[in-house]
Amino acid sequence: MSPKGKDEKTEGSSEKNSKDNRSKTGIDGLDKILAGGIPIGNTVLVTGACGTGKTTLSIEFLVSGAAAGETSVFLAVTEPASRVLENIKTYEFFNPKLVDDKKLQFVDMDALYEKLGLDKVEFTYEDISVLLNGIMDIVKETGARRLVIDSITGICFQLKTREKVRDFVFKLARQLSEAKCTSLLISEIPPSENHYSTFGVEDAVADGIIVMGNVDQRGYLMRTLHVVKMRGTTHSRAKYVIDLTPYGIIIVPLLRSTATAVQQQQ
């Protein structure tokens, strides 16, 4: 899946590709698309509708890092961390020992809000600073090198305005980069939308954008993945089809997968 041909253009070819400066996602196809992985310290928006595989991708990213000795943290915003943990136990790539050894940690956002005294419907700029400090305290105290926030949309709804959302995401990305913590921010958008974020500013601030969606091929709904941008690396801009298996995400080029789906229906 090297980036060749008209359908697989690359960008940022002047950037130096150093695999020693990458956070490997653990998803072979995605690491190939990104020429070795996500540049360390990048903040990546993983965006798409419900059921497109965003959480599964982020969990596999964290498990891969934890297995390699990097402390990895999942910040659960939209559902309890205990439920997320229960759901991922069905995956063969998940190792519960990583949780026991605190290499893979799950944090409830509601618990953090309560600890910080943020029980408001709308956050002020002062509240945003308190929240940023709270998140970065978790990163520093755990020594996290990988962070997933699922979802950033859930937090942004309490910021209300585009100005506050941009301020929050910009400062969060900057501080995570300074801490050399590679992060995935899950963004929820309706399936019919053609933009990459709810408020229209998160994608502009993020270092990378991975769009996950669905494509209908003769009545067969296939999940897709498309890297729109990724600072610090060359990458394929082609659209790929993904399959969620008990062993992890499998990625194949869209055209090849389409041909397979057609053959199966004949």
Secondary structure as UniProt FT lines:
FT   TURN            6..7
FT   TURN            13..14
FT   HELIX           19..21
FT   STRAND          22..23
FT   HELIX           28..33
FT   TURN            34..35
FT   STRAND          38..39
FT   TURN            40..41
FT   STRAND          43..48
FT   TURN            50..51
FT   HELIX           54..67
FT   TURN            68..69
FT   STRAND          72..76
FT   HELIX           81..88
FT   TURN            89..90
FT   TURN            92..93
FT   HELIX           96..100
FT   TURN            101..102
FT   STRAND          104..108
FT   HELIX           109..116
FT   HELIX           125..142
FT   STRAND          146..150
FT   HELIX           152..156
FT   TURN            157..159
FT   HELIX           162..178
FT   TURN            179..180
FT   STRAND          182..188
FT   TURN            191..192
FT   HELIX           202..205
FT   STRAND          208..217
FT   TURN            218..219
FT   STRAND          220..230
FT   TURN            231..232
FT   STRAND          239..245
FT   TURN            246..247
FT   STRAND          248..253
FT   HELIX           254..265
//
